[in-house]
Amino acid sequence: MEVQVRDYGFSPAQQDEIWRRWREGQSFSLIGRALGAPPTRPRLVVTGEVTGGRDVNDVVELDVVRVEATG
């Protein structure tokens, strides 16, 4: 099963940067400023509009575990 992810205008590298900064405790305002975007856009990446609130890498790993368990 392929994971479909909307990017909201962020490249994969920028999405990684959003997750890194968020895990470090930075506010969405600071993250948005650093990426030249309004704070609502990085918030979408983290709060589930894009990945269900999980890092894209975590979603892919979960799918692999599901396939191994059922396959």
C-alpha positions in Angstrom: 0.0 0.0 0.0 1.4 3.3 -1.0 1.3 6.2 1.5 -0.2 9.3 -0.1 1.2 12.5 1.4 0.3 16.1 0.6 3.3 18.3 0.8 1.6 21.7 1.3 4.4 23.3 -0.8 7.2 21.8 1.3 9.9 19.7 -0.2 10.8 16.4 1.6 13.9 18.1 3.0 11.8 21.0 4.4 9.3 18.5 5.9 12.3 16.8 7.6 13.4 20.2 8.9 9.8 20.9 10.2 9.8 17.6 12.1 13.4 18.2 13.5 12.6 21.7 14.7 9.2 20.7 16.2 10.9 17.8 18.1 13.4 20.3 19.4 10.5 22.3 20.8 10.4 25.2 18.4 7.0 26.9 17.9 5.2 26.8 14.6 5.7 30.5 14.3 9.5 30.1 14.5 9.5 27.1 12.1 7.3 29.0 9.6 9.5 32.1 9.8 12.6 30.0 9.2 11.1 28.4 6.1 9.4 31.6 4.8 5.9 30.2 5.4 3.0 31.2 7.6 2.8 29.2 10.9 -0.3 27.3 9.7 1.6 25.4 7.0 4.2 23.7 9.2 1.4 23.0 11.7 -0.4 21.0 9.0 2.6 18.8 8.5 2.8 17.9 12.2 -0.8 17.9 13.3 -2.1 15.3 11.0 -3.4 17.0 7.9 -0.4 15.4 6.0 0.6 12.3 7.8 -1.9 11.6 10.5 0.4 13.3 13.0 3.3 10.9 12.3 6.6 11.4 10.5 6.3 10.1 7.0 9.2 7.6 7.8 7.2 6.2 10.7 4.1 5.7 8.5 6.2 3.8 5.9 7.7 1.6 8.7 4.2 0.9 10.1 3.0 -0.3 6.7 6.1 -2.6 6.3 5.3 -4.2 9.7 1.6 -4.7 8.7 2.6 -6.4 5.5 5.1 -8.7 7.3 2.5 -9.6 10.0 -0.2 -10.4 7.4 2.0 -11.7 4.6 
